[in-house]
Every structure is written in C-alpha cells, then in structure tokens.
Amino acid sequence: MKRKFDYYWSLCNLAFAVATILDPRLKFKFVEFSYTEIYGHDSKMHLNRFHKVLTDVYYEYANEARNLSKSTSDLDDSNSSTTEIDNDCILESFSKFASASNFNE
C-alpha cells in the first residue's frame, strides 16, 4: 500500500508545490520546509527536481506569451486604435457592473 501511495504522491506533489509557489504567502521557503520534513536527507534531490519542473513550466509559459505578443504586434495602426477604444468601452462597462454588483457574494 505504501509503495502505491508513494507512486501517486510522486506524481501529484509537484503540482501542489507549484501551487504553493504561486501563493504569495508561502513561496519557495514553504516548499523547502515541507520537502525537508517529508524527505529528510533526500530533500535536496526532490527540491532540485521541483526547481527543474518549475523552470520548465515558466519557460513554456514565457515562450507562449512571447509568441502571443509577436502575433498581436503585427496588427496595423487602425486595428490597434480600434482595440484601445474597445478596451476603454469594456473597462467602462466592467466599472458599471462592479458598482452594481456585490463582489463579496
């Protein structure tokens, strides 16, 4: 049973660690603390593995964002000015919605 648990834990703990990094209250120090508590002397190896996964996820995201930025910069000036007007309308509409809504619900 423990072997099965360890197998599934090894698959999901990286997802939990990435989520922890994204929480502004905890960041990497909490992952470091948790891995030290869980893995003891092997924590360094697991932290290195986690750091590699986190770096890979970041670079994949950055690459996609760069490609998106490149494709949107290909718009001509007339489209970009229309987009700015549309964005202003959207923000104005959202402001009205926010004023009329209760965000605490």
C-alpha positions in Angstrom: 0.0 0.0 0.0 2.8 2.4 0.9 4.5 1.8 -2.5 1.3 2.7 -4.3 0.9 5.8 -2.2 4.5 6.9 -2.8 4.0 6.4 -6.6 0.9 8.6 -6.7 2.4 11.1 -4.3 5.4 11.5 -6.5 3.1 12.4 -9.4 0.9 15.0 -7.5 3.3 16.6 -5.1 4.9 18.7 -7.9 1.5 20.1 -8.7 1.0 21.0 -5.0 4.4 22.6 -4.9 3.8 24.7 -8.0 0.5 25.9 -6.5 2.3 26.7 -3.2 4.9 28.8 -5.1 2.1 30.8 -6.7 0.6 31.6 -3.2 2.2 34.9 -2.3 2.1 34.0 1.4 4.2 30.9 1.2 6.6 30.9 -1.8 9.6 28.6 -2.1 10.6 28.6 1.5 7.5 26.7 2.5 8.2 24.1 -0.2 11.7 23.8 1.0 10.5 23.4 4.6 7.8 20.8 3.6 10.3 18.7 1.5 12.8 18.7 4.4 10.0 17.5 6.7 8.8 14.8 4.2 12.0 13.6 2.6 14.7 14.4 5.2 18.2 13.9 3.8 16.8 13.3 0.3 15.0 16.7 0.3 17.8 18.3 -1.8 17.3 15.8 -4.6 13.5 16.4 -4.6 13.9 20.2 -4.4 16.2 20.1 -7.5 13.6 18.1 -9.3 10.9 20.6 -8.3 13.0 23.5 -9.4 13.6 22.0 -12.8 9.8 21.4 -13.3 9.1 24.9 -12.2 11.7 26.4 -14.5 10.3 24.3 -17.4 6.8 25.5 -16.8 8.0 29.1 -16.6 9.9 28.9 -19.9 7.0 27.2 -21.6 4.7 30.0 -20.4 7.2 32.7 -21.4 7.6 31.3 -24.8 3.8 31.2 -25.4 3.5 34.7 -24.1 6.3 35.9 -26.4 4.6 34.2 -29.4 1.3 35.9 -28.5 2.9 39.2 -28.1 4.6 38.8 -31.5 1.3 38.0 -33.2 -0.5 40.9 -31.6 2.2 43.4 -32.6 1.5 42.5 -36.2 -1.7 44.5 -36.1 -1.8 47.7 -38.1 -2.3 51.1 -36.5 -6.0 51.3 -37.4 -6.8 48.0 -35.7 -4.8 48.9 -32.6 -6.6 52.2 -32.2 -9.9 50.4 -32.5 -8.8 47.9 -29.9 -7.9 50.7 -27.5 -11.4 52.2 -27.9 -12.9 48.7 -27.4 -10.8 48.2 -24.3 -12.0 51.5 -22.9 -15.6 50.5 -23.5 -15.0 47.2 -21.9 -13.4 48.8 -18.8 -16.2 51.3 -18.6 -18.8 48.5 -18.8 -16.9 46.5 -16.1 -16.8 49.5 -13.9 -20.6 49.9 -14.1 -21.0 46.2 -13.4 -18.7 46.3 -10.4 -20.6 49.3 -9.0 -23.9 47.5 -9.3 -22.6 44.1 -8.1 -21.5 42.9 -4.7 -18.2 41.1 -5.1 -18.4 39.6 -1.6 -21.1 37.2 -2.6 
